[in-house]
């Protein structure tokens, strides 16, 4: 009979329990926002019991008004991730000429399916991860195909969650998870299982999140949003909330996980 040492059993147990997550990131050339994005990823990679595949797709296209940068700038940041984090395998895919968001997302879903990750989450290049995320507290929930899970998101002066939050489903040590009022697909921050991603690896048309939202594979799901912290002080009147620009953070900004401050500022001129 094969005998295993106590240390070997502990190592085997740790391996079996390891969460494996793929982060997929669609991007265009915009190093100002991407540097902030990369620096903020520590709030995800902080997790000791999670292995990550981080896959960036870069459309080699610069929008008007964006500071000049090169593909080399991105390659250096990807190398930085690989050197700094032992639990992360990061890679960059490049397209020139640009292939657009729909083809990019199909490609990223295929890359996820070719990885060893159990789940993937979309974190767009203009999003900063502004709160630490503790995957051990909710990773087991992501395999329930009746529900779609997503990170809370805000931009500039507002929470994208105000009209949708219904009631709390679960409170963990560091997070609160809330049921949503309806099915919706906000691509940024959404989780996809391998089974779900199979439906979107090819054949999408139009805006990806609209295609996904109306697909048979997704439209039946109930949606849950993950926040950081507790006691978000939900009030049913928020569902129809309409306020002035600086009153739009009805849900606390500090409870959100993803945030866009750079591109939103460029578009609107808003500042806090």
C-alpha positions in Angstrom: 0.0 0.0 0.0 1.3 3.5 -0.9 1.9 5.6 2.1 1.9 9.4 2.0 3.6 11.7 4.4 1.5 14.3 6.3 3.2 17.1 4.3 2.3 15.3 1.0 -1.3 15.0 2.0 -1.5 18.7 2.9 0.1 19.6 -0.4 -2.4 17.4 -2.3 -5.3 18.9 -0.4 -4.0 22.4 -1.2 -3.8 21.5 -4.9 -7.3 20.1 -5.0 -8.8 23.2 -3.4 -6.9 25.7 -5.6 -9.3 28.0 -7.5 -8.3 28.7 -11.1 -9.6 31.9 -12.7 -8.9 33.4 -16.1 -9.1 37.2 -16.3 -9.7 38.4 -19.9 -9.1 42.0 -20.9 -10.0 43.6 -24.2 -7.9 46.7 -24.9 -6.9 49.3 -27.4 -3.7 51.4 -27.2 -4.1 53.6 -24.2 -1.2 53.2 -21.8 -2.5 55.9 -19.4 -5.5 53.8 -18.4 -3.7 50.5 -18.7 -1.0 51.4 -16.2 -3.6 52.1 -13.6 -5.4 48.9 -14.5 -2.2 46.8 -14.0 -1.3 48.5 -10.8 -4.8 47.8 -9.4 -4.7 44.1 -10.3 -2.9 43.4 -7.0 -6.4 43.6 -5.4 -7.2 40.4 -7.4 -3.9 38.6 -7.3 -3.7 39.1 -3.5 -5.5 35.7 -3.2 -3.2 32.9 -2.0 -5.5 30.1 -3.0 -6.2 31.2 -6.5 -4.2 30.6 -9.7 -4.8 33.1 -12.5 -4.4 33.2 -16.3 -4.4 36.8 -17.3 -5.0 37.3 -21.1 -4.9 40.7 -22.7 -6.0 41.3 -26.2 -4.6 44.5 -27.7 -6.1 46.1 -30.8 -3.3 48.2 -32.2 -5.4 51.3 -32.5 -5.1 54.7 -30.8 -8.3 56.8 -30.4 -8.2 60.6 -31.0 -6.8 62.5 -28.0 -5.1 59.6 -26.4 -1.3 60.0 -25.5 1.0 58.1 -27.8 2.3 54.7 -26.8 3.6 51.5 -28.3 3.0 47.7 -28.1 6.3 47.5 -26.3 4.9 49.5 -23.4 2.2 46.8 -23.0 4.7 43.9 -23.3 6.8 45.3 -20.5 3.7 45.5 -18.2 2.8 41.9 -19.0 6.3 40.8 -18.2 6.1 42.8 -14.9 3.0 40.7 -13.9 4.7 37.4 -14.7 7.8 38.3 -12.7 6.0 39.8 -9.7 3.2 37.2 -9.2 4.0 33.5 -8.9 0.3 32.6 -9.1 -0.2 34.3 -12.4 0.5 33.4 -16.0 0.0 36.5 -18.1 0.0 36.8 -21.9 -0.7 39.3 -24.6 -2.4 38.8 -27.9 -2.2 41.5 -30.6 -4.2 42.4 -33.7 -3.1 44.8 -36.4 -5.3 46.1 -38.1 -7.8 46.2 -35.3 -10.5 43.4 -35.2 -13.0 45.2 -33.0 -14.6 44.3 -29.7 -16.9 41.4 -30.9 -14.1 39.4 -32.5 -11.8 40.3 -29.6 -14.3 38.8 -27.1 -14.7 35.6 -29.2 -10.9 35.2 -29.3 -10.6 35.8 -25.5 -13.3 33.2 -24.8 -11.5 30.7 -26.9 -8.3 31.5 -25.0 -10.1 30.9 -21.7 -11.4 27.6 -23.0 -7.9 26.5 -24.0 -6.6 27.3 -20.5 -6.9 25.2 -17.3 -9.1 27.8 -15.6 -12.5 26.9 -14.2 -14.1 30.3 -14.6 -13.3 33.6 -16.3 -14.1 37.2 -15.5 -14.0 40.2 -17.9 -12.0 43.2 -16.6 -11.8 45.8 -19.2 -8.6 47.9 -19.7 -10.1 51.1 -18.4 -11.2 49.5 -15.1 -9.3 49.7 -11.9 -9.8 47.1 -9.2 -10.4 49.4 -6.3 -11.2 46.8 -3.5 -9.5 43.6 -2.5 -11.3 40.5 -3.6 -11.4 37.3 -1.6 -12.3 34.6 -4.1 -12.4 31.8 -1.5 -15.5 33.4 0.0 -17.7 33.0 -3.2 -15.8 31.0 -5.9 -17.9 27.9 -5.1 -21.0 29.8 -6.1 -19.9 30.6 -9.6 -20.6 27.0 -10.8 -24.3 27.4 -10.3 -25.5 27.8 -13.9 -28.9 29.3 -12.8 -27.1 32.5 -11.8 -24.9 35.0 -13.4 -22.3 36.7 -11.1 -20.6 40.0 -11.7 -18.4 42.5 -9.9 -19.9 45.9 -8.9 -18.9 48.7 -11.1 -18.9 52.5 -11.1 -17.6 55.3 -13.3 -16.9 58.9 -12.4 -19.9 60.1 -10.4 -22.1 57.1 -10.4 -22.7 53.5 -9.5 -23.9 51.3 -12.3 -25.7 49.2 -9.7 -28.2 51.7 -8.3 -31.2 50.8 -10.4 -30.7 47.0 -10.2 -30.0 46.0 -6.6 -32.9 44.1 -5.0 -31.9 42.5 -1.7 -28.8 40.8 -0.2 -28.3 37.1 -0.9 -25.2 36.4 1.1 -22.8 38.2 3.4 -19.3 36.8 3.8 -16.4 38.0 5.9 -15.4 40.7 3.3 -18.2 40.8 0.7 -21.9 41.3 0.2 -23.7 39.6 -2.7 -27.0 41.2 -3.9 -29.8 39.8 -6.1 -30.7 42.0 -9.1 -34.1 43.2 -10.2 -33.8 41.7 -13.6 -31.5 39.8 -16.0 -28.9 42.0 -17.7 -25.4 41.6 -19.0 -22.8 44.2 -18.2 -19.8 42.7 -19.9 -17.3 44.4 -17.6 -17.0 42.4 -14.4 -19.1 39.5 -15.5 -18.1 35.9 -14.8 -18.4 33.1 -17.4 -18.1 29.4 -16.7 -16.5 27.1 -19.3 -20.0 25.8 -20.2 -21.3 29.4 -20.8 -18.3 30.6 -22.7 -18.7 27.8 -25.2 -21.7 29.7 -26.6 -19.7 32.8 -27.3 -16.4 31.6 -28.7 -17.7 32.3 -32.3 -20.8 33.5 -34.1 -21.5 36.7 -32.1 -22.9 39.7 -33.8 -23.4 43.3 -32.7 -22.3 44.5 -29.3 -21.2 41.4 -27.3 -23.1 42.2 -24.1 -26.3 42.7 -26.0 -25.8 39.4 -27.9 -25.0 37.6 -24.6 -27.9 39.1 -22.8 -30.4 37.9 -25.4 -28.9 34.5 -25.9 -30.7 31.3 -24.8 -27.6 30.4 -22.8 -27.8 33.6 -20.6 -31.2 35.2 -20.8 -32.8 32.8 -18.2 -30.2 33.5 -15.5 -30.8 35.5 -12.3 -28.1 38.0 -11.7 -26.1 38.6 -8.5 -23.6 41.4 -7.9 -20.6 41.2 -5.7 -19.7 44.2 -3.5 -17.0 44.8 -0.9 -18.1 45.4 2.7 -21.4 45.2 4.4 -24.5 47.2 5.2 -25.0 48.9 1.9 -28.2 50.5 3.3 -30.5 49.5 0.5 -33.7 51.4 0.0 -36.3 50.2 -2.6 -36.8 53.8 -3.8 -33.3 53.7 -5.3 -34.7 51.6 -8.1 -36.2 54.7 -9.7 -33.6 57.1 -8.3 -32.9 60.2 -10.4 -30.5 62.7 -8.9 -28.1 65.3 -9.9 -24.6 64.3 -11.0 -22.9 64.6 -7.6 -25.7 62.7 -5.9 -25.5 59.6 -8.0 -23.4 57.5 -5.6 -26.4 56.2 -3.8 -24.6 52.9 -3.2 -21.3 53.7 -1.4 -18.4 54.2 -3.8 -16.1 52.4 -1.4 -18.2 49.2 -1.8 -17.5 48.8 -5.5 -14.8 46.5 -7.0 -14.3 48.0 -10.4 -14.1 51.7 -11.3 -13.4 53.8 -14.4 -12.0 57.2 -13.6 -9.8 58.1 -16.6 -11.8 57.6 -19.8 -14.9 58.8 -18.0 -13.1 62.0 -17.2 -12.0 62.4 -20.8 -15.5 62.0 -22.1 -17.3 64.2 -19.6 -14.8 66.5 -17.9 -16.3 65.4 -14.6 -14.1 65.4 -11.5 -14.9 64.5 -7.9 
